[in-house]
Each structure stands twice: as C-alpha cells, then as structure tokens.
Amino acid sequence: MAATKWAIDPTHSEIGFKVKHMMFTNVSGKFLTFDATIETENESFENAKINFTGAVASVNTGNADRDKHLQSADFFDAEQFPEITFQATSFTQKSGSDYELVGDLSIHGVTKSVSLATDFGGTMQDPWGNTKVAFALEGKISRKDWGLTWNSALETGGVLVSDEVRLAIELQFVKQ
C-alpha cells in the first residue's frame, strides 16, 4: 500500500498545557505557531510517522508578562532553543479508538521519550471535499526532565510553579 500523507489543519488544532500555580490553581497556555505531519501505511494509523514542530516564541497564556518570562532563559530560552519538536517512535492501538503515542520530545536542547494517551476520532469528509482525521492527546511530563527548573519557594510552603505539566492536545489533519 502506498504511503498517505496528512498535514496539520492549524485552524482546528490546539497544543495546550496546564501547570499548577502556587500549588492550588491551574494556569493554561498554548502554542499558537506549530506544524505537524503524519505519514501512514494503513487506515488504522498504527505505526504512522508523526512529526511536530512548535515555535517557543508563540507560547500564549493570556498574560504578556508571563509569556515573556516563559520565553526567557528562566524557562524555554526561546532565543537559544526556538523550537519544540516531537518525533513518534510508535503509535499503537490499545482498543477501539484508544491509542498510545510514544516519541521523542525535544525541549530546551534535551530529548526524552514520552507516552501520550491518544483518542483517534476517526476520519471524515468536510463540506469542501477534504478528508480529515482527528486525534485528542493527553499526557503529563516533568518540566525538570527538560532542564526547565526555575521556581520560587512560597513562604507558606510549596513552590510557585509545579513541576508537572499536563498536556491537552487537539489535532486535526487533512489528507494530502
């Protein structure tokens, strides 16, 4: 079977995350500029080649000062490490629409393997005749594993920014 290529539909996709602030509330953010591709050999998408690149400078939490801090050397260091990348090493169907996506995530010059629970939404044709496919991904990573260690101790105990980052990603691709 010939390989099928899929390109991200950025207007219907979101790369989101949440981090605890002051140990009791969540701060949400997303990356506004990104690209992703999929190359498949079959309709189940198992073992698809999946690649993602996100622009660190596009991080958006709804607060310009916080976004600048996240882009600084205290966190992502966008000047030295302008991109976040992900390259799949496996994409395996667990049951029904439940898949596991495993791959190499590179942030801040460090590459680590991550596993993301993935819901395969299926394929559908849009009103303009394009074939689309959708995925919802969730996972947790430790930001310290990628050298993002800045923090501030709170007088009441705990820290300002949690180590755990929860990923919430919605992706829609269009068949090429």
N, CA, C and O atoms as a DFTB+ gen file, in Angstrom:
704 C
 N C O
     1  1       0.845      -1.184       0.000
     2  2       0.000       0.000       0.000
     3  2       0.886       1.242       0.000
     4  3       1.887       1.299       0.715
     5  1       0.517       2.224      -0.796
     6  2       1.281       3.473      -0.875
     7  2       1.078       4.309       0.389
     8  3       0.019       4.268       1.014
     9  1       2.097       5.053       0.744
    10  2       2.015       5.920       1.928
    11  2       1.038       7.058       1.678
    12  3       0.968       7.608       0.579
    13  1       0.285       7.403       2.720
    14  2      -0.638       8.525       2.668
    15  2      -0.089       9.626       3.561
    16  3       0.309       9.371       4.698
    17  1      -0.067      10.852       3.044
    18  2       0.454      11.981       3.814
    19  2      -0.687      12.862       4.292
    20  3      -1.665      13.095       3.582
    21  1      -0.529      13.349       5.534
    22  2      -1.513      14.204       6.181
    23  2      -0.799      15.453       6.691
    24  3       0.307      15.360       7.222
    25  1      -1.416      16.607       6.537
    26  2      -0.854      17.872       7.032
    27  2      -1.781      18.454       8.096
    28  3      -3.001      18.307       8.020
    29  1      -1.195      19.107       9.071
    30  2      -1.968      19.695      10.174
    31  2      -2.932      20.756       9.641
    32  3      -2.604      21.502       8.718
    33  1      -4.099      20.808      10.223
    34  2      -5.051      21.889       9.987
    35  2      -4.953      22.792      11.223
    36  3      -5.641      22.550      12.215
    37  1      -4.111      23.823      11.175
    38  2      -3.853      24.627      12.380
    39  2      -5.060      25.400      12.895
    40  3      -5.111      25.743      14.076
    41  1      -6.029      25.677      12.034
    42  2      -7.206      26.418      12.493
    43  2      -8.159      25.546      13.306
    44  3      -9.060      26.058      13.971
    45  1      -7.958      24.221      13.252
    46  2      -8.805      23.300      14.006
    47  2      -7.978      22.428      14.953
    48  3      -8.391      21.326      15.314
    49  1      -6.814      22.929      15.348
    50  2      -5.912      22.194      16.235
    51  2      -5.439      23.113      17.350
    52  3      -5.395      24.333      17.190
    53  1      -5.085      22.512      18.486
    54  2      -4.589      23.294      19.620
    55  2      -3.578      22.473      20.407
    56  3      -3.812      21.308      20.727
    57  1      -2.452      23.102      20.711
    58  2      -1.394      22.479      21.514
    59  2      -1.454      23.155      22.881
    60  3      -0.883      24.229      23.069
    61  1      -2.140      22.533      23.829
    62  2      -2.386      23.164      25.120
    63  2      -1.668      22.483      26.272
    64  3      -1.259      21.326      26.183
    65  1      -1.527      23.238      27.359
    66  2      -0.905      22.710      28.573
    67  2      -1.477      23.410      29.794
    68  3      -2.039      24.501      29.696
    69  1      -1.325      22.765      30.952
    70  2      -1.729      23.350      32.235
    71  2      -0.636      23.068      33.255
    72  3      -0.033      21.995      33.273
    73  1      -0.398      24.072      34.111
    74  2       0.594      23.957      35.179
    75  2      -0.017      24.549      36.446
    76  3      -0.667      25.593      36.395
    77  1       0.189      23.891      37.569
    78  2      -0.284      24.436      38.851
    79  2       0.525      25.679      39.206
    80  3       1.750      25.692      39.079
    81  1      -0.166      26.713      39.648
    82  2       0.445      27.960      40.111
    83  2       0.156      28.098      41.601
    84  3      -0.997      28.016      42.026
    85  1       1.191      28.305      42.381
    86  2       1.078      28.450      43.838
    87  2       0.432      27.225      44.479
    88  3      -0.186      27.327      45.539
    89  1       0.574      26.076      43.839
    90  2       0.161      24.788      44.384
    91  2      -1.352      24.557      44.436
    92  3      -1.786      23.505      44.906
    93  1      -2.182      25.524      43.959
    94  2      -3.617      25.299      44.118
    95  2      -4.490      25.736      42.953
    96  3      -5.696      25.488      42.976
    97  1      -3.931      26.372      41.945
    98  2      -4.747      26.759      40.803
    99  2      -3.983      26.473      39.520
   100  3      -2.753      26.426      39.524
   101  1      -4.700      26.284      38.434
   102  2      -4.064      25.982      37.149
   103  2      -3.902      27.223      36.300
   104  3      -4.769      28.097      36.274
   105  1      -2.784      27.288      35.609
   106  2      -2.573      28.275      34.560
   107  2      -2.506      27.501      33.258
   108  3      -1.730      26.554      33.130
   109  1      -3.320      27.904      32.290
   110  2      -3.360      27.244      30.991
   111  2      -2.615      28.060      29.960
   112  3      -2.531      29.285      30.046
   113  1      -2.082      27.362      28.995
   114  2      -1.408      28.041      27.890
   115  2      -1.478      27.183      26.651
   116  3      -1.952      26.047      26.679
   117  1      -0.995      27.753      25.557
   118  2      -0.943      27.019      24.301
   119  2       0.133      27.618      23.411
   120  3       0.608      28.731      23.636
   121  1       0.495      26.865      22.415
   122  2       1.426      27.344      21.402
   123  2       0.608      27.695      20.169
   124  3      -0.180      26.885      19.681
   125  1       0.803      28.908      19.671
   126  2      -0.014      29.395      18.566
   127  2       0.563      29.067      17.194
   128  3      -0.175      29.010      16.210
   129  1       1.881      28.848      17.121
   130  2       2.529      28.568      15.840
   131  2       3.146      27.180      15.898
   132  3       4.020      26.914      16.723
   133  1       2.683      26.290      15.012
   134  2       3.172      24.917      15.002
   135  2       2.907      24.283      13.642
   136  3       2.131      24.793      12.835
   137  1       3.569      23.167      13.417
   138  2       3.364      22.395      12.200
   139  2       3.465      20.916      12.570
   140  3       4.198      20.550      13.489
   141  1       2.740      20.085      11.864
   142  2       2.799      18.648      12.113
   143  2       2.417      17.908      10.841
   144  3       1.625      18.388      10.031
   145  1       3.000      16.731      10.690
   146  2       2.691      15.878       9.550
   147  2       2.545      14.432      10.033
   148  3       3.109      14.031      11.050
   149  1       1.772      13.675       9.271
   150  2       1.628      12.246       9.500
   151  2       1.805      11.551       8.161
   152  3       1.332      12.025       7.128
   153  1       2.495      10.422       8.200
   154  2       2.592       9.562       7.025
   155  2       2.148       8.173       7.463
   156  3       2.710       7.590       8.390
   157  1       1.126       7.652       6.779
   158  2       0.545       6.362       7.169
   159  2       0.709       5.325       6.061
   160  3       0.834       5.648       4.880
   161  1       0.702       4.070       6.493
   162  2       0.746       2.941       5.561
   163  2      -0.589       2.199       5.555
   164  3      -0.835       1.351       4.698
   165  1      -1.474       2.538       6.553
   166  2      -2.752       1.829       6.652
   167  2      -3.814       2.744       7.256
   168  3      -3.499       3.824       7.756
   169  1      -5.059       2.312       7.208
   170  2      -6.171       3.138       7.674
   171  2      -6.276       3.223       9.190
   172  3      -6.958       4.105       9.712
   173  1      -5.610       2.320       9.904
   174  2      -5.677       2.346      11.371
   175  2      -4.684       3.351      11.968
   176  3      -4.773       3.684      13.150
   177  1      -3.753       3.826      11.161
   178  2      -2.721       4.777      11.571
   179  2      -1.665       4.143      12.482
   180  3      -0.760       4.837      12.943
   181  1      -1.765       2.839      12.746
   182  2      -0.739       2.197      13.573
   183  2       0.624       2.364      12.920
   184  3       0.782       2.229      11.707
   185  1       1.612       2.666      13.776
   186  2       2.999       2.877      13.361
   187  2       3.160       4.006      12.346
   188  3       4.101       4.001      11.552
   189  1       2.255       4.960      12.371
   190  2       2.370       6.132      11.498
   191  2       3.627       6.923      11.858
   192  3       4.070       6.924      13.007
   193  1       4.185       7.586      10.865
   194  2       5.299       8.503      11.092
   195  2       4.682       9.866      11.414
   196  3       4.000      10.465      10.582
   197  1       4.933      10.341      12.632
   198  2       4.313      11.582      13.103
   199  2       5.415      12.537      13.537
   200  3       6.279      12.176      14.336
   201  1       5.384      13.755      13.009
   202  2       6.375      14.771      13.358
   203  2       5.678      16.071      13.698
   204  3       4.686      16.441      13.071
   205  1       6.208      16.766      14.705
   206  2       5.641      18.029      15.180
   207  2       6.771      19.019      15.455
   208  3       7.834      18.646      15.951
   209  1       6.526      20.276      15.128
   210  2       7.429      21.376      15.483
   211  2       6.580      22.533      15.974
   212  3       5.610      22.917      15.321
   213  1       6.944      23.094      17.129
   214  2       6.237      24.244      17.681
   215  2       7.205      25.379      17.963
   216  3       8.326      25.150      18.419
   217  1       6.777      26.588      17.694
   218  2       7.606      27.771      17.941
   219  2       7.468      28.207      19.395
   220  3       6.378      28.566      19.840
   221  1       8.570      28.176      20.128
   222  2       8.560      28.571      21.537
   223  2       8.082      30.011      21.699
   224  3       7.370      30.323      22.654
   225  1       8.464      30.882      20.783
   226  2       8.078      32.290      20.876
   227  2       6.572      32.503      20.747
   228  3       6.078      33.602      20.997
   229  1       5.838      31.455      20.358
   230  2       4.387      31.597      20.200
   231  2       3.612      31.179      21.443
   232  3       2.382      31.141      21.415
   233  1       4.315      30.863      22.543
   234  2       3.612      30.448      23.764
   235  2       2.685      31.572      24.214
   236  3       3.066      32.742      24.222
   237  1       1.449      31.196      24.594
   238  2       0.458      32.204      24.962
   239  2      -0.343      31.698      26.155
   240  3      -1.023      30.675      26.077
   241  1      -0.251      32.434      27.258
   242  2      -1.024      32.097      28.460
   243  2      -2.077      33.153      28.758
   244  3      -2.750      33.095      29.787
   245  1      -2.216      34.116      27.858
   246  2      -3.167      35.197      28.087
   247  2      -2.595      36.323      28.927
   248  3      -3.322      37.239      29.311
   249  1      -1.290      36.268      29.222
   250  2      -0.636      37.299      30.020
   251  2       0.733      37.559      29.394
   252  3       1.619      36.708      29.466
   253  1       0.908      38.727      28.783
   254  2       2.132      39.040      28.037
   255  2       3.389      38.964      28.909
   256  3       4.427      38.485      28.452
   257  1       3.304      39.432      30.161
   258  2       4.479      39.371      31.043
   259  2       4.866      37.925      31.337
   260  3       6.048      37.583      31.313
   261  1       3.885      37.081      31.613
   262  2       4.165      35.677      31.885
   263  2       4.722      34.993      30.631
   264  3       5.648      34.186      30.720
   265  1       4.156      35.319      29.467
   266  2       4.637      34.727      28.219
   267  2       6.103      35.089      27.975
   268  3       6.886      34.238      27.552
   269  1       6.480      36.341      28.237
   270  2       7.885      36.762      28.074
   271  2       8.780      36.008      29.052
   272  3       9.894      35.618      28.704
   273  1       8.291      35.803      30.279
   274  2       9.069      35.053      31.256
   275  2       9.252      33.605      30.786
   276  3      10.345      33.054      30.913
   277  1       8.207      32.990      30.250
   278  2       8.312      31.621      29.743
   279  2       9.291      31.524      28.572
   280  3       9.962      30.505      28.410
   281  1       9.376      32.566      27.764
   282  2      10.293      32.581      26.623
   283  2      11.736      32.873      27.042
   284  3      12.662      32.633      26.268
   285  1      11.933      33.380      28.241
   286  2      13.257      33.769      28.712
   287  2      14.115      32.562      29.074
   288  3      13.654      31.422      29.046
   289  1      15.380      32.837      29.418
   290  2      16.310      31.773      29.812
   291  2      15.885      31.083      31.106
   292  3      16.370      29.989      31.395
   293  1      14.988      31.693      31.899
   294  2      14.481      31.033      33.103
   295  2      13.688      29.766      32.762
   296  3      13.636      28.827      33.556
   297  1      13.072      29.750      31.577
   298  2      12.251      28.610      31.184
   299  2      12.707      28.060      29.831
   300  3      13.721      27.365      29.772
   301  1      11.991      28.351      28.747
   302  2      12.267      27.759      27.443
   303  2      13.531      28.274      26.757
   304  3      14.131      27.560      25.954
   305  1      13.937      29.493      27.063
   306  2      15.085      30.124      26.401
   307  2      14.890      30.112      24.887
   308  3      15.657      29.496      24.148
   309  1      13.843      30.810      24.447
   310  2      13.442      30.820      23.039
   311  2      14.551      31.315      22.114
   312  3      14.615      30.910      20.953
   313  1      15.411      32.176      22.611
   314  2      16.490      32.688      21.765
   315  2      17.468      31.564      21.394
   316  3      17.884      31.458      20.240
   317  1      17.826      30.740      22.358
   318  2      18.767      29.651      22.107
   319  2      18.075      28.381      21.589
   320  3      18.649      27.641      20.790
   321  1      16.846      28.135      22.047
   322  2      16.105      26.928      21.668
   323  2      14.734      27.333      21.127
   324  3      13.737      27.233      21.843
   325  1      14.668      27.786      19.877
   326  2      13.429      28.372      19.346
   327  2      12.301      27.390      19.055
   328  3      11.165      27.812      18.839
   329  1      12.589      26.085      19.045
   330  2      11.555      25.128      18.691
   331  2      11.440      23.991      19.705
   332  3      12.405      23.602      20.362
   333  1      10.229      23.486      19.799
   334  2       9.936      22.237      20.483
   335  2       9.625      21.250      19.365
   336  3       8.873      21.572      18.446
   337  1      10.196      20.053      19.437
   338  2       9.922      19.070      18.400
   339  2       9.487      17.746      19.017
   340  3       9.822      17.429      20.158
   341  1       8.741      16.991      18.241
   342  2       8.309      15.652      18.633
   343  2       8.389      14.768      17.410
   344  3       7.924      15.139      16.333
   345  1       8.984      13.589      17.579
   346  2       9.034      12.601      16.508
   347  2       8.567      11.274      17.079
   348  3       9.163      10.749      18.020
   349  1       7.498      10.734      16.507
   350  2       6.928       9.479      17.002
   351  2       7.885       8.321      16.782
   352  3       8.564       8.237      15.759
   353  1       7.923       7.428      17.768
   354  2       8.659       6.170      17.626
   355  2       7.683       4.997      17.522
   356  3       8.033       3.944      16.988
   357  1       6.454       5.177      18.033
   358  2       5.408       4.166      17.846
   359  2       4.037       4.796      18.048
   360  3       3.878       5.767      18.788
   361  1       3.066       4.226      17.379
   362  2       1.676       4.637      17.524
   363  2       0.871       3.347      17.484
   364  3       0.696       2.743      16.426
   365  1       0.381       2.929      18.659
   366  2      -0.186       1.597      18.814
   367  2      -1.629       1.658      19.285
   368  3      -1.958       2.370      20.234
   369  1      -2.489       0.898      18.608
   370  2      -3.884       0.807      19.020
   371  2      -3.977      -0.091      20.242
   372  3      -3.486      -1.220      20.235
   373  1      -4.617       0.426      21.304
   374  2      -4.820      -0.350      22.529
   375  2      -6.154      -1.089      22.476
   376  3      -6.214      -2.298      22.696
   377  1      -7.230      -0.344      22.181
   378  2      -8.550      -0.935      21.967
   379  2      -9.467       0.152      21.412
   380  3      -9.414       1.302      21.847
   381  1     -10.296      -0.218      20.461
   382  2     -11.235       0.741      19.880
   383  2     -10.521       1.977      19.369
   384  3      -9.638       1.881      18.516
   385  1     -10.901       3.142      19.888
   386  2     -10.282       4.400      19.458
   387  2      -9.116       4.816      20.351
   388  3      -8.534       5.881      20.148
   389  1      -8.765       3.980      21.348
   390  2      -7.673       4.294      22.271
   391  2      -6.333       3.824      21.717
   392  3      -6.141       2.648      21.406
   393  1      -5.420       4.775      21.603
   394  2      -4.077       4.507      21.100
   395  2      -3.056       5.009      22.109
   396  3      -3.385       5.775      23.014
   397  1      -1.823       4.572      21.947
   398  2      -0.707       5.114      22.707
   399  2       0.310       5.647      21.696
   400  3       0.771       4.924      20.813
   401  1       0.642       6.921      21.849
   402  2       1.649       7.569      21.011
   403  2       2.914       7.715      21.848
   404  3       2.895       8.351      22.902
   405  1       4.000       7.134      21.386
   406  2       5.292       7.245      22.059
   407  2       6.247       7.924      21.095
   408  3       6.258       7.630      19.900
   409  1       7.051       8.836      21.630
   410  2       8.003       9.510      20.760
   411  2       9.001      10.324      21.531
   412  3       8.960      10.404      22.759
   413  1       9.909      10.932      20.780
   414  2      10.984      11.743      21.336
   415  2      10.578      13.208      21.322
   416  3      10.385      13.807      20.264
   417  1      10.453      13.774      22.524
   418  2      10.090      15.180      22.702
   419  2      11.351      15.963      23.033
   420  3      12.049      15.650      23.998
   421  1      11.643      16.984      22.230
   422  2      12.826      17.822      22.441
   423  2      12.396      19.214      22.869
   424  3      11.687      19.916      22.148
   425  1      12.845      19.600      24.068
   426  2      12.576      20.921      24.637
   427  2      13.871      21.402      25.273
   428  3      14.538      20.653      25.987
   429  1      14.221      22.652      25.011
   430  2      15.350      23.266      25.737
   431  2      16.652      22.497      25.507
   432  3      17.511      22.449      26.388
   433  1      16.796      21.898      24.323
   434  2      18.015      21.175      23.987
   435  2      18.103      19.775      24.567
   436  3      19.144      19.129      24.447
   437  1      17.037      19.289      25.193
   438  2      17.008      17.960      25.814
   439  2      15.928      17.137      25.108
   440  3      14.827      17.627      24.857
   441  1      16.255      15.888      24.794
   442  2      15.303      14.977      24.157
   443  2      15.024      13.810      25.086
   444  3      15.943      13.146      25.564
   445  1      13.743      13.569      25.336
   446  2      13.303      12.470      26.200
   447  2      12.108      11.780      25.541
   448  3      11.350      12.398      24.793
   449  1      11.960      10.504      25.830
   450  2      10.811       9.757      25.344
   451  2       9.593      10.072      26.211
   452  3       9.691      10.151      27.435
   453  1       8.445      10.250      25.554
   454  2       7.186      10.476      26.263
   455  2       6.114       9.559      25.680
   456  3       6.197       9.127      24.531
   457  1       5.115       9.276      26.496
   458  2       3.973       8.482      26.080
   459  2       2.714       9.320      26.272
   460  3       2.495       9.886      27.343
   461  1       1.896       9.395      25.241
   462  2       0.673      10.182      25.289
   463  2      -0.530       9.303      24.974
   464  3      -0.562       8.620      23.951
   465  1      -1.518       9.328      25.860
   466  2      -2.783       8.635      25.595
   467  2      -3.481       9.385      24.470
   468  3      -3.605      10.609      24.508
   469  1      -3.929       8.646      23.479
   470  2      -4.499       9.272      22.284
   471  2      -5.854       8.666      21.949
   472  3      -6.022       7.447      21.920
   473  1      -6.805       9.540      21.699
   474  2      -8.116       9.116      21.228
   475  2      -8.182       9.417      19.731
   476  3      -8.096      10.573      19.317
   477  1      -8.334       8.377      18.936
   478  2      -8.439       8.512      17.489
   479  2      -9.891       8.808      17.157
   480  3     -10.752       7.938      17.287
   481  1     -10.166      10.036      16.729
   482  2     -11.532      10.456      16.451
   483  2     -12.093       9.922      15.149
   484  3     -13.290      10.050      14.891
   485  1     -11.244       9.324      14.323
   486  2     -11.694       8.786      13.047
   487  2     -11.478       9.750      11.903
   488  3     -10.892      10.820      12.068
   489  1     -11.958       9.355      10.748
   490  2     -11.832      10.193       9.549
   491  2     -13.214      10.648       9.104
   492  3     -14.225      10.001       9.378
   493  1     -13.227      11.771       8.416
   494  2     -14.484      12.351       7.959
   495  2     -14.189      13.271       6.775
   496  3     -13.088      13.808       6.651
   497  1     -15.163      13.441       5.931
   498  2     -15.026      14.369       4.819
   499  2     -15.695      15.688       5.197
   500  3     -16.839      15.704       5.652
   501  1     -14.971      16.797       5.005
   502  2     -15.556      18.105       5.320
   503  2     -16.439      18.579       4.157
   504  3     -16.449      17.945       3.101
   505  1     -17.176      19.678       4.332
   506  2     -18.102      20.141       3.280
   507  2     -17.423      20.528       1.966
   508  3     -18.100      20.686       0.950
   509  1     -16.077      20.685       1.969
   510  2     -15.353      21.098       0.773
   511  2     -14.647      19.919       0.101
   512  3     -13.858      20.105      -0.826
   513  1     -14.937      18.699       0.578
   514  2     -14.395      17.507      -0.051
   515  2     -13.055      17.038       0.483
   516  3     -12.485      16.082      -0.043
   517  1     -12.538      17.692       1.518
   518  2     -11.264      17.283       2.108
   519  2     -11.478      16.148       3.106
   520  3     -12.435      16.166       3.880
   521  1     -10.600      15.180       3.083
   522  2     -10.651      14.102       4.075
   523  2      -9.855      14.539       5.291
   524  3      -8.691      14.923       5.178
   525  1     -10.489      14.479       6.458
   526  2      -9.870      14.924       7.713
   527  2      -9.768      13.746       8.671
   528  3     -10.515      12.772       8.580
   529  1      -8.821      13.867       9.589
   530  2      -8.660      12.906      10.668
   531  2      -8.416      13.701      11.943
   532  3      -7.797      14.764      11.905
   533  1      -8.903      13.187      13.077
   534  2      -8.777      13.930      14.333
   535  2      -8.213      13.033      15.435
   536  3      -8.486      11.834      15.496
   537  1      -7.409      13.665      16.310
   538  2      -6.823      12.996      17.458
   539  2      -6.893      13.925      18.663
   540  3      -6.715      15.135      18.528
   541  1      -7.151      13.366      19.833
   542  2      -7.068      14.106      21.100
   543  2      -6.012      13.397      21.944
   544  3      -6.108      12.193      22.183
   545  1      -5.008      14.142      22.391
   546  2      -3.895      13.565      23.136
   547  2      -3.826      14.162      24.528
   548  3      -4.089      15.348      24.725
   549  1      -3.468      13.321      25.495
   550  2      -3.284      13.772      26.875
   551  2      -2.047      13.106      27.443
   552  3      -1.710      11.975      27.091
   553  1      -1.382      13.824      28.323
   554  2      -0.224      13.250      28.988
   555  2       0.307      14.191      30.033
   556  3      -0.144      15.330      30.155
   557  1       1.275      13.705      30.791
   558  2       1.936      14.507      31.819
   559  2       3.429      14.364      31.636
   560  3       3.941      13.281      31.352
   561  1       4.115      15.474      31.804
   562  2       5.574      15.451      31.783
   563  2       6.094      16.245      32.978
   564  3       5.385      17.070      33.553
   565  1       7.324      15.982      33.331
   566  2       8.007      16.751      34.361
   567  2       8.896      17.765      33.656
   568  3       9.828      17.382      32.948
   569  1       8.624      19.043      33.839
   570  2       9.399      20.068      33.133
   571  2      10.874      20.020      33.503
   572  3      11.726      20.400      32.701
   573  1      11.181      19.555      34.711
   574  2      12.579      19.471      35.146
   575  2      13.372      18.473      34.311
   576  3      14.587      18.613      34.172
   577  1      12.698      17.466      33.753
   578  2      13.383      16.497      32.896
   579  2      13.987      17.154      31.661
   580  3      14.903      16.602      31.051
   581  1      13.487      18.317      31.292
   582  2      13.984      19.058      30.137
   583  2      14.788      20.298      30.562
   584  3      15.021      21.192      29.748
   585  1      15.197      20.352      31.795
   586  2      16.033      21.457      32.262
   587  2      15.282      22.738      32.562
   588  3      15.899      23.795      32.698
   589  1      13.954      22.668      32.668
   590  2      13.148      23.852      32.992
   591  2      12.940      23.851      34.511
   592  3      11.916      23.383      35.009
   593  1      13.917      24.379      35.227
   594  2      13.966      24.215      36.683
   595  2      13.658      25.479      37.480
   596  3      13.612      25.424      38.709
   597  1      13.448      26.605      36.823
   598  2      13.211      27.849      37.572
   599  2      12.001      27.677      38.483
   600  3      11.003      27.061      38.108
   601  1      12.110      28.232      39.687
   602  2      10.989      28.219      40.608
   603  2      11.248      29.226      41.714
   604  3      12.325      29.818      41.791
   605  1      10.268      29.413      42.555
   606  2      10.378      30.302      43.708
   607  2       9.622      29.659      44.866
   608  3       8.466      29.261      44.724
   609  1      10.290      29.563      46.012
   610  2       9.658      28.977      47.197
   611  2       8.612      29.935      47.757
   612  3       8.792      31.153      47.736
   613  1       7.526      29.371      48.254
   614  2       6.471      30.166      48.876
   615  2       6.676      30.174      50.389
   616  3       7.092      29.170      50.967
   617  1       6.388      31.292      51.023
   618  2       6.524      31.407      52.486
   619  2       5.672      30.381      53.219
   620  3       6.040      29.916      54.297
   621  1       4.544      30.035      52.636
   622  2       3.621      29.092      53.276
   623  2       3.964      27.635      52.967
   624  3       3.239      26.723      53.364
   625  1       5.067      27.423      52.260
   626  2       5.459      26.088      51.842
   627  2       5.085      25.860      50.400
   628  3       4.179      26.509      49.878
   629  1       5.761      24.962      49.766
   630  2       5.498      24.685      48.358
   631  2       6.266      25.636      47.459
   632  3       7.138      26.381      47.908
   633  1       5.927      25.595      46.191
   634  2       6.620      26.394      45.186
   635  2       5.613      27.122      44.298
   636  3       4.431      26.781      44.251
   637  1       6.113      28.119      43.607
   638  2       5.271      28.947      42.753
   639  2       4.738      28.182      41.535
   640  3       3.570      28.326      41.175
   641  1       5.597      27.366      40.899
   642  2       5.238      26.668      39.667
   643  2       5.464      25.167      39.854
   644  3       6.554      24.747      40.243
   645  1       4.441      24.363      39.580
   646  2       4.589      22.914      39.731
   647  2       5.566      22.356      38.702
   648  3       5.801      22.944      37.647
   649  1       6.113      21.222      39.043
   650  2       6.998      20.503      38.131
   651  2       6.174      19.817      37.040
   652  3       6.592      19.759      35.883
   653  1       5.009      19.302      37.412
   654  2       4.167      18.567      36.472
   655  2       3.473      19.498      35.484
   656  3       2.871      20.502      35.864
   657  1       3.572      19.139      34.214
   658  2       2.883      19.856      33.138
   659  2       1.917      18.868      32.504
   660  3       2.324      17.797      32.053
   661  1       0.640      19.226      32.469
   662  2      -0.376      18.380      31.844
   663  2      -0.621      18.872      30.418
   664  3      -0.909      20.047      30.186
   665  1      -0.500      17.961      29.490
   666  2      -0.686      18.291      28.080
   667  2      -2.103      17.951      27.652
   668  3      -2.631      16.896      28.005
   669  1      -2.713      18.840      26.896
   670  2      -4.051      18.635      26.330
   671  2      -3.988      19.120      24.889
   672  3      -3.946      20.321      24.624
   673  1      -3.984      18.179      23.976
   674  2      -3.702      18.492      22.573
   675  2      -4.847      17.986      21.700
   676  3      -5.250      16.826      21.796
   677  1      -5.358      18.855      20.860
   678  2      -6.406      18.505      19.897
   679  2      -5.834      18.725      18.502
   680  3      -5.395      19.827      18.174
   681  1      -5.838      17.681      17.687
   682  2      -5.234      17.786      16.355
   683  2      -6.209      17.349      15.274
   684  3      -6.919      16.353      15.413
   685  1      -6.223      18.123      14.192
   686  2      -6.986      17.753      13.017
   687  2      -6.028      17.854      11.829
   688  3      -5.325      18.851      11.662
   689  1      -6.017      16.808      11.016
   690  2      -5.146      16.764       9.840
   691  2      -6.001      16.635       8.591
   692  3      -7.125      16.136       8.632
   693  1      -5.439      17.097       7.478
   694  2      -6.109      16.988       6.184
   695  2      -5.240      16.107       5.273
   696  3      -4.020      16.256       5.200
   697  1      -5.910      15.200       4.594
   698  2      -5.223      14.276       3.678
   699  2      -4.672      15.059       2.502
   700  3      -5.355      15.910       1.932
   701  1      -3.447      14.769       2.149
   702  2      -2.784      15.464       1.038
   703  2      -2.962      14.705      -0.277
   704  3      -2.470      15.146      -1.315
